[in-house]
Each structure stands twice: as structure tokens, then as C-alpha cells.
Amino acid sequence: MASSLEDASQGLKVVPTLARRGAELASPRVQLEALARAQLADPLGGDFDRHVERAGFAPLSSVGIQVLQLNLGRVCNQTCAHCHVDAGPDRRESMSRETAELALRFLERTSIPTVDLTGGAPELNPNFEHLVRESRRLGRHVLDRCNLTILGAPRYAHLPRFFAEHRVEVICSLPHYRQLSTDRQRGEGVYAASIEGLKLLNAVGYGREGSGLRLVLVTNPVGAFLPAGQRSLEAEWKRELRRLHGIEFDALYTITNMPISRFLEWLLEKGELEAYLEKLVGAFNPAAASGVMCRTTLSVGWDGRLFDCDFNQMLDLELGFGAPRHLADVDLRELEQVGRVDALERRRIVTARHCFGCTAGAGSSCGGALA
């Protein structure tokens, strides 16, 4: 893993993560306390569940599992300023082969159509390609959440061809189509490496009309504000990336910055936490809230623990009462008999103030805007 990571990180600026610095905000408990302390003018007290109740669909609950999202670890070849995972080259958490096999056994006994591989940089996990192959063998659609820079490392130069061979949908993070904003958020040199990664994907057919190889870009604002309209931004990005670099892609997703982990640290340092939370709460959209990703997603941590979403995972908010807390706790016999685990598929979603990040304005999810 060490030599692999050094290869992938070559040429990129690396800064210490919260965990490496021993920062208080490395603790999920401290993050949740900071959010709860914020004084808001909201008449409902900044209580997410009360907003959901007023919108008419409390309690917020799962409506079935359409996506099995596997977080393969917090190891990454870059350190981004707004990373909600606090991922980086100095992290060591990585999904073991045993846990990967547990996930595949669970998947095999369900009809969950989509497997979503994320991290960190999921490709740095030694089980990444095994998970892709086996998920595809089971007939599932596979998403890879790629940071693009990994594709330029010699050890991972085969990945674009591997993705194309297995018809993986590649979802790539890129803060902006221009260099300044991207490098400001992700570190010097990231923009140039990202553009090269996109060109490598285009070269094997990704983003090309008729190829069936879907290439999606994901952008989030550099500062403490909501993203602009997804549709208008997509048209702008397609025009500019084609003009500047000859790059083609299928869709653009906009994602709101979640006020946790390193972005929470930034907000506190700038004295903007309460103002940002006010913005999120004030923009609460019932239409977005009804379609939040936690209602159709089951998130699996690198250690096999189960969560409603990747954000809850980072805040250590495990599933609610009555639901299994770990893949090893899932009753596979029940799955074999009825094809589902009701305690998972009809569970109540665990919420806190960070959830306003998914319901503000047009909404935000791993699949982009919701409304």
C-alpha cells in the first residue's frame, strides 16, 4: 500500500489531515457538538426532524435499498480542503478482503441494482478491482467515484481500460473547469492532473456519444455558498471543457458542501459556521428532502459497519434501533428466504443538523441536485 500510495501521490502537494494533526475536529462527537451549539434564528430551532415533520413526511425513513455504497477507506493520494472524509495520504483505514467478501455475499443475496464505490480514493484499496469484477459478475451496475489524479500514476494507468471493459460508470470530482478554483480547493497541480485523467477516459470512449461509457463530473462550491443551478452549469462546463481541452462528458452533478470535517474547520476558522447553517436551514426544500439519498442507499464503512449515508458514516452515526449495525450482523438466511432485510429496508433515518446540507435549495446527493 505504501509504495502504491507514493506512486499515486507523485507531484501533488500533500498537507496533514485533521487526524494526523490531532485536531479536536477529527472527533465526530466534537463535530456534532459544534453544529448543535450554533445559535440559529430558525423558528424550529434548527431541528431537522421538525422541518421534515412540517413538510409532511415524518419520520424520514428508507423506502428500499437501490444503492449499496461501499466506502473502501480513507486513504487518498490528495488532501482536499473541503473533504468530508478527512481522507489523505496519511490515513491508513482501508477495507479488508474479509469485509469486501462480506459485502459481496450480502449483495449476492439481494436485488440491489447498483454498487457505488467511494473513499478516499477507492482505487487505492487492494480489493477495488475484485469488487468491481464480482459486482459486475452478479449483474450489478458499478459506480466508481474517482478523483481523476489517480489515473495519471503509472501503477494505475490501466484503470481507464479496466473501467471500459467492465462498463463502470465513472463519477469524477472536479471543483471547476478552470485551474485557480480547482487548485485552491484540492492543492497545487491537481487541475493539470485532473485534465489529463479526463483525456485518458475520453481516449477509451468515456463521454463519447454512443459509447455507453458514462462519464459524470461532480463540482462543489469553493466557498460557503450553495451551488448554482445544475442544468445551466452543465451546459457551461460542457462548452468550456470542450473549448479549453477538447474534453467530452455526459453530465455534471452539483453537490453542496457538507458542514463537517475539514469544511467545518474552515467555517469555524472564518467565523462563518452560523451564517452557513442559517443559509442551509433557510433554503430547506421539502421537494429535495423527500428524495434524499439516504432513503434509497445503504452505506457500508471500511470496517463493515452500516450507516444511512456516507456523511453519517463520517460522523459515526450508526443505524437506528432495530437495524443491524454491521454486515456480519445481517441475517443472510432471511435474505435467502425473502430477498430483503426489513429492518434495513424500512429503517428510520438517523439525522442531525448536517442533513440540511442535502435539502437546501435544489438539494444535494451523490447523484447531484434533487429538485
N, C-alpha and C positions, 0 to 999 in steps of 0.2 A: 504493500500500500504506500509506503513512504516514497519509494522511487517513482511509482506511478503518479503520486501527487506532485512531486517535484517536477516531473516532466510536464504535467498539465498546467502548472503554475508558472512555467518559464516565461520571463519577461513581464509578468504582471506585478503591479505594486501590491504588497501584502501588508495589512495592518492587523493588530491583535483584535480578537473578538471580545465581547463582554466577558465570556467565560475565562478567556486567557488572562484578561486584566484583573480578574477577581472582582469585577464591578458588582455592586449590590443588585443592579437590574438584571444580572444574569439569573436571578431567582424569579421564577414565575409568581411566587407569592408576593414579592415586592412589587412586581409589575401590576398585579391585580389591585394591591393596596393603593398604589399611586393613581390608578384610574378611579377607584372608588372615592378617594379623597377629593378629587376635583369638584369644585363648587360650580354648579351649573344653574342657570336661570330657568331651566326647563320646568314647566308646571307639574310634570310627572316625576320629577326628581332624578331625571337621567336614568330611570329604571327601564331597561329594555323590555322586560316581560310586560310591564304596564302599557308600553306602546303597542306591543303585539296584541294585547287584550283589547285595547281601544280600536285596533284595526279589525277585530272580529274573528281572529283565528287562534286564540289562545286555548290550550298551551301549544307552543311551537313543537311540532312532532315530525318524526320521519314518516314518509309516505312510501317507503320501499327503497331498496338499495339498487341504484343504477350504476354506481361507480365505486370500485374498490380502489382507494388511493393508498399507495404504499410509499411511505417516507423512508427511503433507504439509508438515511443518515444525515449527519450534519457536517460531513467532510465536504469541502468545496475548494476549488482552485482559485477562488477570488473572494474578496470581502467587501460586500456592498453596504453602503451607508444606511439603507432602509430595510435591510434583511430581517424579516420577522422570525427567521430560524436561528439567527446569530451563527450562521454557518461560516466556515472558513478553513484555511489550511491547517490551523492549529487545533481543530476539533478531531476527535477520534471515534465518536459514536457512529457505528455502521452496522447495518442489518446482517446477522449471521446467516450461514447456509441453513441451519436448523429452522430459524424463523421464516426464511424465504420458503422453505418446504411446507411449513405450517400454513402460510398464506396460499400456496398453490393447492394444498389439499382442501382448504376451505373453499377456494374458487371453484375447484372441480365439482364440488357438491352443490353449487348454486347455479343460478342462471344469470348472475350479474354480467351484463354485456361488456363493460368497459373496465380496463385496468389502467390506472393513472400512476406513473412512476415519477416520484419527485424526490427532493433532497433539501439541502445541499445540492451537489452535482450528482444526480443518481448514477451517472455513468461511471463514477469512481468506485462504486460498490462492486466488489468482485463477483457478486451474484447477478449483476444487472442483465447481462446477455442471456443467462439461464432463465431469468424471469420473463424476459421478452419471448424467447423461444417457446417456453412451456405455456405461457398465456395464449400465444398465437395457436399452438397445437390444440388448445382447448376451445379454439374458435372465438376468442375474445378480441375486441378492439383494444389496441395498446396506444397509450399516450406517453410521450417522453417529454418532461419539462427540462429543456436544455438551455444552458446559459451561453451557448454558441462558442465561447472561447475554448472550451474543451476540445472542439473539433480540429483546432489547429495544432494540437500536440501530436508528435509522431506516434506515440503509443495508441492514440485514439483516431488515427487517420482513416481507419477502416469503417468508422461508425456511419458516415453517410450512406455507404453501400449496404451496410448491415441494416440500417433503418429501412432503406428502399426494399431490400429483399423480404423483410418481414412486414412491410406495409404499415410501419409505425407512423402515427400522426405525431409530428414534431412541433412542440409549442415552445417558442424561443423568447426569452426575455431580452428586451432592448429598450432602455429608457427613452431614447429619442433617435430620430433619423439623422441628427447632427452630432458631431463629436463632443462639443463642450458639455452639453447636458448629460450625455452618457458617461463620460469620464468623471464628471463631478460626482455622480452618484455611485459609480462602480469602480473607479480607480483608473489611473493613467494607463493608456494602452488598451483598455477594454473595447473601445469603439472600433479601433482598427482590426482587432482580433475577431470581433463580432461580425463585421462586414465580410471578412474572409470566410468565416463559418457559414454565413448565408450563401456566399458564392459557391462553396463546396456542396451545399444542399441543392442549390439550383442546378449544379452540374450533373447530379444524378437524377434530376427530374422533379424535385420538390418545388411546389409553387407553379409548375408549368401546366397550362391548360390541357386537360385530357389525360394527365399522367395518373390521376387518382392518388397522388402522394401529397397529402395535405400539410401545408406549412403555415403555421399561425405565429404572429408576433404578439407579444404582450408588453404593454407600456404602463407605467405608473408615474404620477407626477413627481418631480424632483423636490417640491416643497410641500407646505401644509395646506393644500387645497384639493378640491375634488377634480377628477379628470374631466376633460371636455367631452362632448358627445362622441360616442364610439363611431357612429356611421360617418360623420364628417371627418374625423381624424383618420379613419381608414382610407378614405379617398385621398386625403393629403399625403399620407405616408406612402401609399402606392405610387402616387405621382412623383414624389421626391426621391424615393429609393430607386425607382426606375431611372430618373433623370441623373442622379448623382452616381449611381453604381451599377445600373443595369439589373437590379435585383427585382425578382418577382416573388409574391407570396399570396396566400389565399385570403387571410382575414387578419384583422387586428383586434385584440381584446384590450380593453381598458380596465385597470384594477386600482381601487382606492388604497392608499397607504394605510395599513392597519396600525393603530397606536400602541404597539407592543414592541418589545425587544429593542433593537438599535434605533428604530424610528421613534420609539417612546423616549429613549435617551436624548435624541436630537430635539424633540419637542420640549423636554424639560430644560435642556441647556439654553434653548432660545426663549424660554418663558411662554411658549405657545400651546401648552397642553390643553388648558381650559378653553381657549379660543377654538382650537381644532375640534375638541369634543362638542362644543356648542354648535359648530358648523355641521358636524355629522348628525347630531341629535335633531337639529332644526331642519335637516333635509331628509328626515325619516320618511320613507316612501312605502306605504302598505303594499303596492304592487310589486316592489322589489322584495319586500320581506316575505311575501308568500312563496317566492321562488328561490330562496337562499339555498346554497349548495348542500348545506348540512342535512336538508330534508331528503336528499337522494344519494348521499355519499356516506361511506363508512371509511374512516381514516385509520390506518394502521401505522403505529410508530416503529422505529428501527428495532425496538426491543419486543415487538409483538403486542404492545398494549393498544387498546381500542379507544377511539375518540370520534366525536361528531364531525370534526373538520381539522385541517392542518393547523389552524390558529388555536383552537382549543388544545391541540396536542402540545403546542409550544408553551401554553400556559398551564399545562399539566391538569387540565380539566377533563377527567375521565368520564366515561359514560355514566348516565344517571342510574338510580336504584333499579335493580331487577335485570339489568343488561349485563352480559359477560364483560369483564374488564380486560381480557387478554385472549388472543387467538386460541391459546391452549384450553381456555375455559368454554369454548363453543362446543355444544353437543353435536358432534358430527352424525350421530345416529338420527337425531331429529332432522338434520339436513337431508339425510338419505331418505327418510320416510316421507317428508312433506315438502322438501326443497326450499325451506326457509327457516329462519330462526325468528319467531315473532317478537321476542324480546329485543332484537336488533332492528327489525324492520318497522316496528311500531313504537319505537322508544321516544321518550320526551327529550328534546334537545336541551343541553346544558348551556346557559347563556350568561353573559356579563356585559359590561359596558363596551368592550371592544366590538361586540356584534353590530353596533351602529355603523361600523365601517363597511359592512356588507349591505346595508339597507338605505344608505344615503343616496339621494338623487336617483340616477338611473340604476343604482345597485351595483354590486361588485361580487364576482365569484371567480373561481378558477376557469370558468368559461366566459369571462368578460361581463359586460353590462347585462342586467336582468330585466330592465323595463325600457 
